[in-house]
Amino acid sequence: MSAVIRQAVRPALRSIASRRVACIAIRHNSTAAAPVDPKISAIVDQISQLTLLETSALVTELKEKLNISDIALPAAGAAPAAQAAAPAEEETKEEPEEKTIFSVKLESFDAKSKPKIIKEVKTLLGLSLVESKKFVEGAPKVLKENVPKEDADKMKATLEGLGAKITLE
């Protein structure tokens, strides 16, 4: 019984689906109620039946035939800026900029100077004495991030003077 119903329903569903595709094609291709050119409609139908590999080959062939470059097209208004930025980027690659922002990392310390380093870390980070002790004992750890070069150098000199090993990253 259900096989008979399926056979009766399938042609109706196919006709509904084809009408829906036609409506979508008309809505997609134009905002006005102009009919779609049958030639274009036939091409769209043929393209929609291609596999992904066939579609990729079609795109490659169209690019060659129509002389289209592979670069992505920038948004409107951004094209002149992108073209102007390209030479500037090449210049900066040749001369690497000096790093101005650092992360100060406590690598290790002398056991004799541990109390002095704990006090300095307490002052630098605004931690309690217990938190500072745990922090120092958990070395290697980053003391501060996004520190300007001058401040990072001062911190490094101070802590190294107390017997700590500091790295700037």
N, C-alpha and C positions, 0 to 999 in steps of 0.2 A: 504494500500500500504506500509506504513512504517513498519507494523508488519511483512510483508513478507520479507522486506529488513533486518530487525533485525534478523529474523530466518536464513536467508542465511549468514549473516555476523558473527554471534556468533561462529559457528564451526571454522571458519577461525581465529578469534581472539583467541580462546582457543588454537589452534595448535601453533600460533605464541607465545603466552604467555608461553606454555610449552617448546618450543625451547629456548626462552630467559632464562627461569629458568635453563635449562640444561647448557646453555652457561655460565651463571653466576656461577653455581656450578663447572664447569670444571675450569674456571679461578680462582675461589676462592681457590680451593683445591690444585692446583699445578701450578707451573710456566711452567713446561714442558707440552708437548702435550699428556701426558699420560692419558688414559681413567680412569674414576672414577669407582671404584669397585662397582658392582651392589648391593652388600650387604650394603655398606656404603650409597649409593644413596637411598636405600629403608629406611634405618634408618633416614636419613635426611628428607625424605618426611614425615615419620611418626611424627618426632619431630616438623616439621613445621606446622602440623595440630593440635598440642596441644594448650590448653588454657594456660593462665598465671599460674593459680593454678596448673594445671597438670604439667607444666614445672617446677614449684617450687618443687613439689613433686618428680619429676624425678631427679632434681639436688640433693635434700636431700638424696634420695635413692642411687644415684651414689657415693656421699661422704661417706656414710656408707659402701657401698659395696667395694669401692676402698680405704677406710681408709684415706680420705683426710681431713685435718683440716680446720676449718672455718676461720682462720686468712688470711688476704690478703697477697699475696706474694709481697715482696718489689722488687724494680727494681734491675737489675743485678748490683752487686758491692756494693749495699747499705745494703745487708743482714748482713755482719759482723758488720758494724757500728751500725745498728739498734739493734742487739743483745747486743753489748757492751754498748750501751746507756741505755738499760733497767735497769740494776742494778744501774747505776748512778742516774737515775730518782727516783728510790725507795729511795736512800739515801737522796736526796734533799727533798723529801716529809717529811721525818722524821724531818729534821732540816730546818725550813723555813729560808730563807735568809733575812738579814736585808735590808730594803728598803733604797736605796741610792738616788733615784730621787723623787722629790716631786713637788706638785702643791701648791703654797702659795695662800690661799683664805682669803679675808677680809670678816669676818662675820658681824661685827657691830663695832660701835665706840661710844665714849662719845661725846655728843653734844658740850661740852666745848673745846674738843681737835680737833674739826673738821678742823680748819685752819692748824694746825701743821701736821695732817695726810694728808691733801690735798697737802701740800708742799713736804712731804716725798714721796708720790705716784708720784708726778710730777718728782722728782729727780730719783726715781727708774725706772719708765717706760719711761721717756723722753717725756712726754706729755706736752701740753700747760696747763696753769692754768685753763682755762675753761674746757678742757677735763678731767683734774684731778678731778675737782670739780664734774662733772657729773659722773665720775667713782666712786668716793667715795660715793656719794649720792645714787648710784645704788646698794649699798651693799645688799646682799652678792654677791661678784664677785671674780673670780680668778685673782689675781694680775699677777702671772707668773707661767708658766708650765715648767716642765722638769728642775727644779732647783736642783743642788747638795745639799746634806744634810747640809754641812757647811754654804753655802750661805742662804739656807732656814731658818736655825736656827738664823743667823744674822738678816735677814729681820724680822723674827717673834719677836725677842727680841727688835729690834728698834721700830717697830710699836706698840708692846704691851707696851713699855715704854712711848709711846705718848698717850696711852689710847684706842687703837684698840683691837678688839678681832680677833685673827688670828688662822686659822687651817691649818695644813699640811696634804695633802691628797696624 
